[in-house]
Amino acid sequence: MLRRLLLMVGLLIAGLLFTGAPAFGGAPPVTETTTQKNLVETFVDVIPDPICSDEGPLYTITTTTNLVMHSTIFADGREHDTFTQTGTFVAVPLEDPTLPNYTGKVTIWGGFNANGATVNGTFTFNLHATGSDGSTIRTNQVDHFNVRPDGTVNEFFHCH
């Protein structure tokens, strides 16, 4: 469900990190933490299935989550960022009202590192849902990428 979003976010952050952070000449790292509670987001996507197909009927999904983001930027330009977003969701079929509604829990975690020569990031996505028809969905996804000094990208995705 969020694989495309996470990949795009990861590659965007990789690009931003490659632009380099300013050197602060001996200054301590700059650390920032942002917290959001009861963050409500609504979007249209497919419900992930156990084989993690990007195909299927579209649902209007509304999440209510808590989000914590940490960022540390070092004087030499290295950077470490991480976030955790966890909460509940409701998914309602967009076009076919005969399909079940789903409610459940979702947790997303991401971590990014850059050192001026390389960038890497890992995302995890965990979802457990129960349908109005009694069906259940459980999915766990891991997506990792790294950008080497020569600019080549290595990525893997695992879903179960």
Disulfide bonds with the S-S distance in Angstrom:
Cys52-Cys159 1.17
